[in-house]
Amino acid sequence: MNLRQENFPEFIRPWLERFHIDFRPHRQPSTYEVIFATVTAVIGSLIFDAILVKIGETVYPKTVGYQHFQFMSYAKLTVIGVLGACAGWPIVTRITSQPKWLFLRLAVVVTLVLLLPDLAIWAMGQPGAAVFVLVWMHLAIAIVTYLSLVILAPVRGARNSQ
């Protein structure tokens, strides 16, 4: 089935237009590009996580040994989040002629939602300095993942792909 905006109810069409969901065909990133970008995003995110933990422990010595700063604690959540985002990229590239534009906005929304658990653990009494570092870790993961995908698994031939 060839999807077009006309296939959707009238009340949804303005939202599709607002988010540039136009189903225009263009050359998709190859599977190899997406896999390479995914591996790069996972490794890059874990490296940035580790660096931020070290910086956090140096700047805030009371956070040394903090439970969420243990590699296995943050690594599994980082990998799950990055894999989810990377699975979303090929979907976004298929539904819009402006995938970077839409994916950036989706990344911002998802990152904001993923900051809610940080706010919750802070509200429950976790150290503010440690939570501050966790917030920076979330931001770094979002940036590394976004850039890995749009640079290493680009869409080609899309009209105005910004």
C-alpha positions as CSV (number, residue, x, y, z in Angstrom):
1,M,0.0,0.0,0.0
2,N,1.4,3.4,-1.0
3,L,0.6,5.7,1.9
4,R,-0.2,9.3,1.2
5,Q,-1.8,12.1,3.4
6,E,-5.0,11.6,1.5
7,N,-5.3,8.1,3.1
8,F,-5.8,9.6,6.5
9,P,-8.9,11.2,8.0
10,E,-9.3,15.0,7.3
11,F,-8.7,15.9,11.0
12,I,-5.3,14.3,11.0
13,R,-4.0,15.8,7.8
14,P,-3.0,19.2,9.3
15,W,-0.9,17.4,11.9
16,L,0.8,15.3,9.2
17,E,1.6,18.5,7.3
18,R,2.8,20.3,10.4
19,F,5.3,17.5,11.1
20,H,6.2,17.0,7.4
21,I,4.8,13.5,7.3
22,D,4.4,13.3,3.5
23,F,5.5,9.8,2.6
24,R,7.5,11.1,-0.3
25,P,9.9,8.5,-1.7
26,H,13.6,8.9,-1.5
27,R,16.7,6.7,-1.2
28,Q,16.8,5.2,2.3
29,P,20.0,4.7,4.2
30,S,21.4,1.2,3.7
31,T,21.1,-1.5,6.3
32,Y,24.9,-1.4,6.7
33,E,24.8,2.3,7.2
34,V,22.2,2.0,9.9
35,I,24.0,-0.8,11.6
36,F,27.3,1.1,11.5
37,A,25.6,4.2,12.9
38,T,23.9,2.2,15.6
39,V,27.2,0.6,16.7
40,T,28.9,4.0,16.6
41,A,26.0,5.5,18.7
42,V,26.2,2.8,21.3
43,I,29.9,2.9,21.7
44,G,30.1,6.7,21.6
45,S,27.3,7.0,24.1
46,L,28.9,4.6,26.5
47,I,32.2,6.5,26.2
48,F,30.6,9.8,26.9
49,D,28.7,8.2,29.8
50,A,32.0,7.0,31.3
51,I,33.7,10.4,30.8
52,L,30.8,12.2,32.4
53,V,30.8,9.8,35.4
54,K,34.5,10.5,35.9
55,I,34.0,14.3,35.6
56,G,31.0,14.1,37.9
57,E,33.0,12.1,40.5
58,T,35.9,14.5,40.2
59,V,33.7,17.7,40.5
60,Y,31.4,16.1,43.1
61,P,33.5,13.7,45.2
62,K,30.5,12.7,47.3
63,T,29.1,10.9,44.2
64,V,32.0,8.4,44.0
65,G,30.4,5.0,44.2
66,Y,26.9,6.3,43.4
67,Q,24.8,3.3,42.4
68,H,23.7,4.8,39.0
69,F,27.3,5.5,38.2
70,Q,28.2,1.8,38.0
71,F,29.0,0.8,34.4
72,M,26.4,-2.0,34.3
73,S,23.7,0.2,35.8
74,Y,23.9,2.9,33.1
75,A,25.2,0.7,30.2
76,K,22.1,-1.4,29.9
77,L,19.7,1.6,29.9
78,T,22.0,3.4,27.5
79,V,22.1,0.5,25.1
80,I,18.3,0.0,25.2
81,G,17.7,3.7,24.6
82,V,20.1,4.0,21.8
83,L,18.8,0.8,20.1
84,G,15.3,2.2,20.3
85,A,16.3,5.5,18.8
86,C,18.2,3.7,16.0
87,A,15.2,1.6,15.2
88,G,13.2,4.7,14.9
89,W,15.5,6.3,12.3
90,P,14.6,4.1,9.4
91,I,10.9,4.6,10.2
92,V,11.3,8.3,10.2
93,T,13.2,8.3,6.9
94,R,10.3,6.4,5.3
95,I,7.5,8.7,6.4
96,T,8.9,12.2,5.7
97,S,10.9,14.1,3.1
98,Q,12.5,16.0,6.0
99,P,13.8,13.2,8.3
100,K,16.5,15.2,10.1
101,W,13.9,17.9,11.0
102,L,11.4,15.4,12.4
103,F,14.0,13.2,14.1
104,L,15.5,16.1,15.9
105,R,12.1,17.1,17.3
106,L,11.4,13.5,18.3
107,A,14.8,13.3,19.9
108,V,14.1,16.4,22.0
109,V,10.7,15.1,23.1
110,V,12.0,11.7,24.0
111,T,14.9,13.1,25.8
112,L,12.7,15.4,27.9
113,V,10.5,12.4,28.7
114,L,13.5,10.4,29.7
115,L,14.5,13.1,32.1
116,L,11.4,12.5,34.2
117,P,12.9,9.5,36.0
118,D,15.9,11.7,36.9
119,L,13.5,14.3,38.4
120,A,11.7,11.5,40.2
121,I,14.8,10.1,41.9
122,W,15.9,13.6,42.8
123,A,12.5,14.3,44.3
124,M,12.8,11.0,46.3
125,G,16.0,12.2,47.8
126,Q,18.8,11.1,45.5
127,P,21.8,13.5,45.6
128,G,21.3,16.5,43.4
129,A,24.9,16.5,42.1
130,A,24.5,12.9,41.0
131,V,21.2,13.5,39.3
132,F,22.8,16.6,37.5
133,V,25.4,14.2,36.0
134,L,22.7,11.8,35.0
135,V,20.9,14.6,33.1
136,W,24.1,15.4,31.2
137,M,24.5,11.7,30.4
138,H,21.0,11.7,28.9
139,L,21.8,14.8,26.8
140,A,25.1,13.4,25.6
141,I,23.4,10.1,24.6
142,A,20.8,12.0,22.6
143,I,23.3,14.2,20.8
144,V,25.7,11.3,20.0
145,T,22.8,9.1,18.7
146,Y,21.2,11.8,16.6
147,L,24.5,12.8,15.0
148,S,25.6,9.2,14.4
149,L,22.4,8.5,12.6
150,V,22.0,11.6,10.5
151,I,25.7,11.7,9.5
152,L,26.5,8.0,9.1
153,A,23.1,6.7,7.8
154,P,21.9,9.7,5.7
155,V,18.9,9.9,3.5
156,R,19.8,10.7,-0.1
157,G,17.7,12.2,-2.8
158,A,15.1,13.7,-0.5
159,R,13.7,17.0,-1.4
160,N,14.9,19.6,1.2
161,S,16.0,17.0,3.7
162,Q,16.8,19.5,6.4
